[in-house]
Amino acid sequence: MRRLLTLLLLAATLAAGGCSLSPERIRKADAVVTLTVDRQDTCDPVDASHCATPSPLIDAALEADAASTAAKPVHVATLLEDGETALAARINLIRAARKSIDVQTYIWEQDDAGKLVLDELVRAARRGVHVRILADQLFSFRDPGLLAALARASDRMEIRLYNPTFHAARTPPLEFAAGILCCFYKFNQRMHNKLLVVDDLVGITGGRNYEDRYFDWDDAFDYIDRDVMVGGPAAAEMGASFEQFWTHKRSAPLTHLRDVNRELLADTDDPRHWNPPTYDKPDRVAALVSDALDPAWVEQHITRNTLRMNRVEYLSDLPGKTDEPKRREARALTRHIMGLVRDAKSEIVLQTPYLVMSKPAKKIFSALGRRADPPRVVVSTNSLASTDAFAVYALSYKHRKRYLTDYGFEIYELKPHPFNADPDALEGRTNAVDTPPVDGTVAGAPGSASSSGGRARRHGRGATSERFAPSESSSLLGIGSRASRGPRNRPAPLLTAGVRFGLHAKSIVVDDTFAMVGTHNFDPRSDHYNTESGVIIYDKRFADRLRDSILQDTEPGNAWTIAPRQKKIPVLSSINEFIGDVSERLPFFDLWPFRYATSYDLKPGCVPMRWKDPRFFECYEPVGDFPEVDVSLKLIYTRMITAFGSSAAGIL
């Protein structure tokens, strides 16, 4: 069987690799696009600017840009915490674009959110705006017929796919395996950047891809995520970064892809073009578009919370990061983040979906922990109940003791039904369990959507009654848990009902003065394989807002506290800890079931405190290693330990 598998993979590699398109076929497909592309103008082709919708977001960016000098730049920046607000901001900017729109993303699904943004971009192109879309190939579109139609949707819209596997838009399972076998480093390097830049004046970056769950529109599983919108000179830096990726050799035009090329040449006079999509929930889509175009709504939910500041930096790794791993510029964002952390004096507040440290990060946090007066390190991350990246969580769970004792982390794992969940994401949703328990039962629990009653609006992040304008494993072993819908990629079954939330935001605040919002997960994959991007803002007011936002996710109603087990029987507890230490150091077969640390919940009547507080065990009660998860301990250990060892940390 092993030999057969090797031969099959080799055959797939040779077959697919040998099918790169000839220049003649590319020319023919280009000619088809030229002859059949939609050339309609819904606006004056000489001057499309008067067709743009007025936008206070664009106005603020124009004002900041005009006030900037080379010595003293001026920026406006807004945190986009709430999913629907983040989507409305994108629609507002697309409608207001006058010259250009550049979009860069890792995932683009064809659900309501993905179709809405795509339709808005086609409309913008048809009124004269130059639109470019660059998406990572592995988890975007994946439908050659759709891409063939989009290639002809407008003569002002271009789409390219980054790092396509074997020159195709779609990657079947066998070719996926062949890609790992034949060219691991190239295949494993994905473009994880997320970026929307309008007119080189204003840009949005952060954790969100184009899929319902990133905008609070999924009926079963939504992400707590974060973007930042920046207007001013940094937007031009975003545009320059996009251009680097757009012109890179790994960015393939649609006609250069085997399956899309075949679709285009199959029927050269195919009249199909992009038509307005059909939505699963059209009323919700219409309501959001209406909000996005309502100046009063935009003022209340977005511009009211915008901050004016000076120093803002946009940083991105270089495309083809694995081609020249030792080149300093190739890992620009990673190096900068490590520098910020290394220089921390008093506090680091970190939020990441996947708490798996890279080797450089381990060295830095270990050195910080050995200081005479080490900085406080607060980490907000996922629990097993909230994550959709089982393998990555397994490695985080494996090294809890090191994180607590060597690095001094204060770890808070998100509950699947946090009290501060956005009520917009809960409205009209079912209270059924989204992933049925193993035994088919449903247990009500405090904090579940069915028992919590009305919730405070997401984080109360607006200081007003509205939302404060003020998720994503990159594992290739799981074939991208966020993008795949198969059972093996679903989150663990729960004992509690209702819409589940998972953490997907990637942010860090250092000493209340530096803040970063971006795509970097602070893990080995982000360090060494994926290209990452982010905005670093040097403004205490912004840093305080971001810090408060992250800390709200660590509150007892929203997260479990990770702390050592209480040593009730001194000798046995010491023996257990020793065996656990030995087991943890094994790359495989880490089978010891009694771990050093576990999850805790705050007792009624107590106030929150750190796990190092001498009174901690008086006010916190253990709730088990995997609270709210309806899977036997034996099954969890079997999957975690036999399938995922520490040697896989670099590619998860």
C-alpha positions in Angstrom: 0.0 0.0 0.0 2.9 2.3 0.8 4.5 1.7 -2.6 1.1 2.1 -4.3 0.5 5.4 -2.6 4.0 6.6 -3.5 3.4 5.7 -7.2 0.0 7.4 -7.2 1.4 10.6 -5.7 4.3 10.5 -8.1 1.9 10.0 -11.1 -0.2 12.9 -9.9 2.8 15.1 -9.5 4.1 14.3 -13.0 0.7 14.6 -14.6 -0.2 17.9 -12.9 3.3 19.4 -13.1 3.5 18.5 -16.7 0.3 20.3 -17.6 1.5 23.9 -17.3 -0.1 25.8 -20.1 1.6 26.6 -23.4 1.9 30.3 -24.4 -0.5 29.5 -27.3 -3.3 28.3 -25.0 -2.8 31.4 -22.7 -3.0 33.7 -25.8 -6.2 32.0 -26.9 -7.8 32.4 -23.5 -6.8 36.0 -23.3 -8.3 36.6 -26.7 -11.6 35.0 -25.5 -11.7 37.3 -22.5 -10.9 40.3 -24.7 -13.7 39.5 -27.1 -16.4 38.5 -24.5 -15.6 40.7 -21.5 -18.4 42.9 -20.3 -17.6 46.5 -21.2 -20.7 48.2 -19.9 -20.3 51.6 -18.2 -22.8 52.5 -15.6 -21.2 55.8 -15.2 -19.4 58.4 -17.4 -16.3 56.6 -18.7 -14.4 59.9 -18.8 -15.0 60.8 -15.2 -16.4 58.1 -12.8 -15.8 60.2 -9.7 -19.3 61.7 -9.6 -20.8 58.2 -9.4 -19.0 57.5 -6.2 -21.1 57.6 -3.0 -20.1 60.3 -0.6 -18.3 58.8 2.4 -17.2 60.3 5.7 -14.5 57.5 5.8 -13.0 58.8 2.6 -13.4 62.4 3.7 -11.4 61.7 7.0 -8.7 60.0 5.0 -8.4 62.8 2.5 -8.2 65.3 5.4 -5.4 63.3 7.1 -3.5 62.9 3.8 -3.7 66.6 3.1 -2.5 67.5 6.6 0.5 65.2 6.4 4.1 66.2 5.8 7.1 64.0 5.3 8.3 64.9 8.8 5.0 64.6 10.5 2.4 62.3 8.9 -1.2 62.4 10.0 -3.4 59.4 10.2 -6.9 58.4 11.2 -7.5 54.9 12.6 -10.6 53.0 13.7 -10.8 49.6 15.4 -13.4 47.4 13.7 -14.4 44.9 16.4 -17.9 44.0 15.4 -18.4 41.7 12.3 -21.3 43.5 10.7 -19.7 46.9 11.3 -16.5 45.6 9.6 -18.5 44.4 6.6 -20.5 47.7 6.4 -17.2 49.7 6.4 -16.0 47.7 3.4 -19.2 48.2 1.5 -19.1 52.0 2.3 -15.5 52.3 1.0 -16.2 50.2 -2.1 -19.2 52.4 -3.0 -17.1 55.5 -2.4 -14.1 54.5 -4.5 -13.2 56.8 -7.3 -10.1 55.4 -8.9 -8.9 52.0 -7.5 -9.7 49.1 -5.2 -7.2 46.5 -4.3 -8.3 43.4 -2.3 -5.9 40.8 -0.9 -7.2 37.8 1.1 -6.5 34.2 2.2 -10.1 32.8 2.0 -13.0 33.8 -0.3 -16.1 31.7 0.1 -19.3 31.9 -2.0 -21.7 32.4 0.9 -23.6 35.6 1.5 -20.7 37.7 2.7 -18.4 36.5 0.0 -21.0 37.0 -2.8 -21.9 40.5 -1.5 -18.4 41.9 -1.5 -17.7 40.3 -4.9 -20.9 41.8 -6.4 -20.0 45.2 -5.0 -16.6 45.0 -6.5 -18.0 44.1 -9.9 -20.4 47.0 -9.7 -17.5 49.3 -8.8 -15.6 48.1 -11.8 -18.6 48.7 -14.1 -18.8 52.3 -13.0 -15.1 52.9 -13.9 -13.1 51.9 -10.9 -10.0 49.8 -11.5 -10.5 46.7 -9.3 -7.9 44.0 -8.5 -8.4 40.9 -6.4 -5.5 38.8 -5.3 -6.5 35.7 -3.3 -4.5 32.7 -2.0 -5.4 29.8 -4.3 -5.8 27.0 -1.8 -8.9 28.2 0.0 -10.4 30.8 -2.3 -13.2 30.4 -5.0 -12.2 26.8 -6.0 -14.7 26.9 -8.8 -13.2 27.2 -12.3 -16.6 28.1 -13.9 -17.1 30.9 -11.5 -13.6 32.3 -12.1 -14.2 32.0 -15.9 -17.3 34.1 -15.5 -15.5 36.6 -13.3 -12.7 36.9 -15.9 -15.3 38.5 -18.2 -17.4 40.3 -15.6 -15.8 43.7 -16.4 -12.9 45.0 -18.4 -11.8 47.0 -15.4 -11.6 44.0 -13.0 -8.7 41.6 -12.7 -8.3 38.6 -10.5 -5.1 36.6 -9.7 -4.6 33.6 -7.5 -1.4 33.3 -5.4 0.7 30.2 -5.5 -1.6 27.9 -7.4 -1.0 24.2 -7.0 0.0 22.7 -10.3 -1.2 25.7 -12.3 -4.9 25.2 -11.4 -7.6 27.0 -9.4 -8.9 23.9 -7.8 -6.8 21.4 -5.8 -8.3 17.9 -5.6 -7.1 15.8 -2.6 -4.6 13.7 -4.6 -3.0 16.8 -6.0 -3.0 18.3 -2.5 -1.0 15.3 -1.3 1.2 15.4 -4.3 2.0 19.1 -3.7 3.2 18.3 -0.2 5.3 15.4 -1.5 6.9 17.1 -4.5 7.5 20.7 -3.4 6.8 21.0 0.3 8.2 24.5 1.0 6.6 26.2 -2.0 3.3 24.5 -1.5 3.3 25.2 2.3 4.0 28.9 1.9 0.6 30.6 1.7 -0.4 34.2 1.4 -2.1 34.9 4.7 -2.3 38.7 4.1 -5.7 40.5 4.3 -6.0 43.9 2.8 -8.5 46.3 1.3 -7.1 49.5 -0.1 -9.3 52.2 -1.7 -7.7 55.0 -3.9 -4.4 54.5 -1.9 -6.1 56.8 0.7 -7.7 54.3 3.2 -7.1 50.7 3.9 -8.4 47.9 6.1 -6.3 45.0 7.5 -6.7 42.5 10.2 -7.9 38.9 10.7 -11.1 38.8 8.6 -11.4 36.7 5.4 -14.5 36.9 3.1 -16.8 34.3 4.6 -20.0 34.6 6.7 -18.4 33.5 10.0 -16.0 36.5 10.0 -18.9 38.9 9.9 -21.3 37.3 12.5 -23.4 35.8 9.7 -22.9 32.1 10.3 -25.8 30.3 11.9 -23.6 27.9 13.9 -20.0 29.2 14.3 -18.9 32.8 14.3 -15.5 34.4 14.9 -14.5 37.1 17.4 -12.2 39.0 15.1 -10.7 42.4 14.6 -9.7 44.8 11.8 -8.2 48.2 11.8 -9.1 50.9 9.2 -6.4 53.5 8.5 -6.5 56.6 6.5 -3.4 58.7 5.6 0.1 58.0 4.2 0.1 54.4 5.6 -2.6 53.5 3.1 -0.1 54.2 0.3 2.3 51.7 2.0 -0.5 49.2 1.9 -1.0 49.8 -1.8 2.8 49.4 -2.4 2.7 46.1 -0.6 -0.2 44.9 -2.6 1.7 45.8 -5.8 4.6 43.7 -4.7 2.4 40.6 -4.4 0.4 41.4 -7.5 3.5 41.5 -9.7 5.2 38.5 -8.1 5.8 35.4 -10.1 3.6 33.3 -7.8 0.5 35.5 -8.6 -1.2 33.8 -11.6 -3.7 35.5 -13.9 -6.9 33.4 -14.4 -6.1 32.6 -18.0 -2.8 30.9 -16.9 -4.7 28.4 -14.7 -5.4 25.0 -16.4 -9.0 24.5 -15.3 -10.1 28.1 -15.8 -8.3 28.2 -19.2 -10.2 25.1 -20.2 -13.5 26.7 -19.2 -12.8 29.8 -21.2 -11.8 27.8 -24.4 -14.7 25.3 -24.1 -17.2 27.8 -25.4 -15.6 30.9 -26.9 -18.9 32.7 -27.4 -20.4 31.8 -24.0 -22.6 34.8 -23.1 -22.5 34.2 -19.3 -21.3 37.1 -17.3 -21.6 38.1 -13.7 -25.2 38.5 -12.6 -26.4 39.8 -9.2 -26.2 36.9 -6.8 -28.9 35.1 -5.0 -28.5 35.3 -1.2 -29.5 32.9 1.4 -30.8 35.8 3.6 -31.5 38.7 1.2 -33.2 40.8 3.8 -30.1 40.8 6.0 -27.9 41.7 3.1 -30.2 44.6 2.1 -30.3 45.9 5.7 -26.5 45.9 5.9 -26.1 47.7 2.6 -28.6 50.3 3.8 -26.7 50.8 7.0 -23.4 51.1 5.1 -24.8 53.9 3.0 -26.6 55.8 5.8 -24.3 58.7 6.9 -26.0 58.8 10.4 -25.4 55.1 10.9 -21.8 55.3 9.7 -21.2 58.3 12.1 -22.7 56.5 15.0 -21.0 53.1 14.5 -17.6 54.0 12.9 -16.5 57.6 12.6 -17.4 58.6 16.1 -14.8 56.2 17.3 -12.0 57.2 14.9 -8.8 58.5 16.4 -6.4 61.1 14.8 -2.7 60.3 15.3 0.7 60.6 13.8 2.9 57.5 13.7 1.4 54.5 12.0 3.3 51.7 10.1 2.1 49.1 7.8 4.4 46.1 7.5 4.3 42.9 5.4 6.5 40.0 4.8 7.7 39.6 1.2 5.9 37.3 -1.3 7.7 34.1 -1.9 8.8 34.2 1.8 10.2 30.6 1.7 12.3 31.4 -1.4 14.8 33.5 0.6 14.2 32.7 4.2 17.4 34.4 5.4 16.6 37.7 3.7 15.8 40.2 6.4 13.0 41.9 4.4 11.3 38.6 3.8 10.2 38.5 7.4 9.7 42.2 8.1 6.6 41.9 10.2 7.8 39.0 12.2 11.1 40.7 13.1 9.3 43.9 14.1 6.9 42.1 16.4 9.7 40.2 18.0 11.6 43.5 18.6 8.5 45.1 20.3 8.1 42.1 22.6 11.8 41.9 23.4 11.8 45.5 24.6 8.7 45.2 26.8 9.1 46.9 30.2 5.9 46.4 32.2 3.2 44.5 30.2 2.4 42.5 27.1 -1.2 41.8 26.3 -1.5 39.2 23.5 -4.5 37.8 21.7 -4.0 34.9 19.3 -6.3 32.0 18.2 -3.4 29.5 18.4 -1.1 29.5 21.4 1.9 27.7 19.9 5.2 29.6 20.3 7.9 29.6 17.6 11.5 29.1 18.7 12.4 32.8 18.6 9.3 33.6 20.6 10.2 31.0 23.2 13.6 32.5 23.6 12.2 36.0 24.0 9.6 35.0 26.5 12.0 32.8 28.4 14.4 35.7 28.7 11.6 38.1 29.8 10.5 35.5 32.5 14.1 35.4 33.9 14.2 39.1 34.5 14.3 40.3 38.1 11.1 42.3 37.4 9.5 40.5 34.5 6.7 42.2 32.5 3.2 40.9 33.0 2.1 38.7 30.0 -1.6 38.3 29.5 -2.7 35.8 26.8 -6.2 35.6 25.4 -6.7 32.4 23.2 -9.1 29.7 22.3 -10.3 26.7 24.4 -11.0 23.3 22.9 -14.7 24.2 23.1 -14.2 27.4 21.0 -11.5 26.5 18.5 -11.9 24.9 15.1 -8.2 24.0 14.9 -8.0 20.9 17.0 -4.4 20.0 16.1 -3.1 23.4 17.0 -4.9 23.4 20.3 -3.4 20.0 21.1 0.1 21.5 21.0 -0.9 24.5 23.1 -2.4 22.1 25.7 0.7 20.0 25.7 3.0 22.9 26.8 0.8 24.6 29.4 3.3 24.2 32.2 6.1 25.8 30.3 3.8 28.8 29.4 2.8 29.2 33.0 6.1 28.6 34.9 8.9 29.4 32.5 7.2 32.4 30.7 4.8 33.5 33.5 1.8 33.7 31.1 -1.6 34.5 32.4 -3.7 32.4 30.0 -7.4 32.9 29.4 -9.3 30.5 27.1 -12.4 31.7 25.4 -15.7 30.1 26.2 -17.8 29.0 23.3 -20.8 31.1 24.4 -19.2 34.2 25.9 -21.4 36.7 27.7 -20.1 39.6 25.5 -21.0 37.9 22.2 -22.5 40.3 19.7 -26.3 40.1 19.9 -26.5 40.7 16.2 -24.8 37.4 15.7 -27.4 35.7 18.0 -30.5 37.3 16.6 -32.9 34.9 14.9 -30.5 31.9 15.4 -31.4 28.5 16.5 -30.6 27.3 20.0 -29.9 23.8 18.7 -26.4 22.4 19.3 -24.3 23.2 16.2 -22.2 20.0 16.4 -24.3 17.3 18.0 -22.9 15.6 21.1 -21.6 12.1 20.9 -24.6 10.7 22.8 -27.1 12.9 21.2 -28.0 14.8 24.4 -28.2 18.5 25.0 -27.5 20.0 28.4 -28.5 23.5 29.2 -25.7 25.5 30.9 -25.2 29.0 32.2 -23.6 31.1 29.4 -25.2 29.1 26.6 -27.2 31.0 24.1 -30.4 29.4 25.3 -29.9 30.4 29.0 -28.0 33.7 29.0 -31.0 35.9 28.1 -30.0 39.2 26.7 -26.3 39.8 26.4 -24.3 43.0 26.6 -23.4 44.2 23.1 -20.1 42.8 22.0 -17.6 44.0 24.6 -19.7 47.2 25.2 -17.0 48.5 22.9 -18.6 51.7 22.0 -18.9 53.4 25.4 -22.4 53.9 23.9 -25.2 51.4 23.3 -23.9 50.5 19.9 -21.0 48.3 18.9 -17.5 49.5 19.3 -16.1 50.2 15.9 -15.3 51.6 19.0 -10.6 33.1 13.1 -8.2 30.4 11.4 -5.9 27.8 11.6 -3.3 27.7 8.9 -2.8 24.0 9.3 -2.2 22.2 6.0 -2.4 18.9 7.7 -6.1 19.5 8.3 -6.6 21.0 4.8 -7.6 24.3 6.4 -10.1 23.8 9.1 -11.8 27.1 8.4 -12.3 26.5 4.7 -13.3 22.9 4.7 -16.7 21.7 5.8 -16.0 18.0 6.3 -16.7 16.4 9.7 -13.0 16.0 10.6 -12.6 19.8 10.5 -15.7 20.6 12.6 -15.2 21.9 16.1 -15.6 19.5 19.0 -19.2 18.6 20.0 -20.5 20.6 22.9 -22.7 20.0 25.9 -24.3 23.4 25.6 -26.5 24.8 22.9 -26.5 27.9 20.7 -24.3 29.8 18.3 -20.7 29.0 19.0 -18.0 31.7 19.0 -14.3 31.1 18.3 -11.4 33.6 18.7 -9.7 34.7 15.4 -8.3 38.1 16.3 -4.5 38.6 16.2 -3.4 41.6 18.2 -0.8 42.7 20.7 -0.3 45.7 23.0 3.1 46.4 24.6 3.5 48.7 27.6 0.3 50.6 26.7 2.2 52.5 24.0 2.5 50.1 21.0 -0.4 48.2 19.4 -0.5 45.8 16.5 -3.5 44.5 14.6 -2.9 42.2 11.8 -2.8 38.6 10.4 0.2 37.3 12.4 -0.8 34.4 14.7 2.5 34.6 16.7 3.1 30.9 15.8 5.8 29.0 13.8 3.7 29.0 10.7 3.3 32.8 10.7 7.0 33.1 11.4 8.4 30.8 8.8 5.9 29.9 6.1 2.9 32.2 5.6 3.3 35.8 4.5 1.7 38.1 7.1 0.9 41.7 7.4 -0.3 44.2 10.0 -0.6 47.8 11.2 1.6 49.0 14.1 0.2 52.1 15.8 2.2 54.2 18.3 -0.6 56.0 20.1 -1.5 55.4 23.8 -5.2 56.1 23.3 -5.4 53.5 20.6 -3.3 51.1 22.6 -5.6 51.6 25.6 -8.7 50.8 23.5 -7.2 47.7 22.1 -5.9 46.6 25.5 -9.4 47.1 27.0 -10.9 45.1 24.2 -8.6 42.1 24.7 -9.0 42.2 28.4 -12.7 42.0 28.1 -12.3 38.7 26.4 -10.5 37.4 29.5 -13.2 38.3 31.9 -14.8 35.3 33.9 -18.0 35.4 31.9 -16.1 35.1 28.6 -13.1 32.9 29.4 -11.8 30.2 31.6 -8.6 30.8 33.5 -5.7 28.3 33.1 -3.8 27.6 36.3 -1.9 24.8 38.0 -3.9 22.1 39.8 -4.1 22.5 43.5 -1.6 20.1 45.3 -4.0 18.5 47.8 -1.8 15.4 48.4 1.8 16.7 48.5 3.7 13.5 47.7 1.3 12.1 45.1 1.0 15.6 43.5 4.8 15.9 43.2 5.0 12.4 41.6 2.2 13.2 39.2 3.9 16.5 38.2 7.3 14.7 37.6 5.7 12.1 35.4 3.8 14.8 33.5 7.0 16.7 32.9 8.7 13.6 31.4 5.6 12.9 29.3 5.4 16.5 28.0 9.0 16.3 26.7 8.2 13.3 24.5 7.5 14.3 20.9 5.0 11.5 20.6 3.1 9.2 23.0 2.5 12.0 25.6 -0.1 9.8 27.3 -0.1 10.9 30.9 -3.6 12.1 31.6 -3.1 14.2 34.7 -1.6 17.5 33.5 0.0 20.2 35.5 -2.7 22.8 34.7 -6.4 22.8 34.1 -9.3 25.2 33.5 -10.9 27.3 36.3 -14.1 29.3 36.7 -14.7 32.1 39.2 -16.8 31.2 42.2 -19.9 33.4 42.9 -19.3 36.3 45.1 -15.5 36.5 44.3 -13.6 39.0 42.4 -11.3 38.1 39.5 -7.6 37.6 40.4 -4.4 36.3 38.8 -3.5 32.6 39.1 -0.4 33.6 41.1 -2.5 35.2 43.8 -2.2 33.3 47.1 -6.0 33.4 47.4 -6.6 32.0 43.9 -7.9 28.5 45.0 -10.3 30.1 47.5 -12.1 31.9 44.7 -11.7 29.6 41.7 -13.0 26.1 41.1 -11.6 23.6 38.6 -14.0 22.7 35.7 -11.9 20.1 33.9 -9.3 20.3 31.1 -11.9 20.6 28.4 -15.0 22.2 29.8 -18.3 22.1 27.8 -16.8 19.6 25.3 -18.8 16.4 24.9 -16.0 14.0 24.0 -14.5 11.4 26.2 -11.0 12.0 27.6 -9.8 8.8 25.9 -10.9 9.9 22.5 -9.4 13.4 22.9 -6.0 12.0 23.9 -6.1 9.4 21.1 -6.6 12.1 18.5 -4.3 14.7 20.1 -1.4 12.5 20.9 -1.2 9.9 18.2 -2.0 12.3 15.3 -0.2 15.4 16.4 3.2 15.5 18.0 5.4 18.5 18.8 7.5 17.8 15.7 4.5 19.1 13.7 4.4 22.5 15.3 6.2 24.2 12.4 3.5 23.4 9.8 0.3 23.5 11.8 
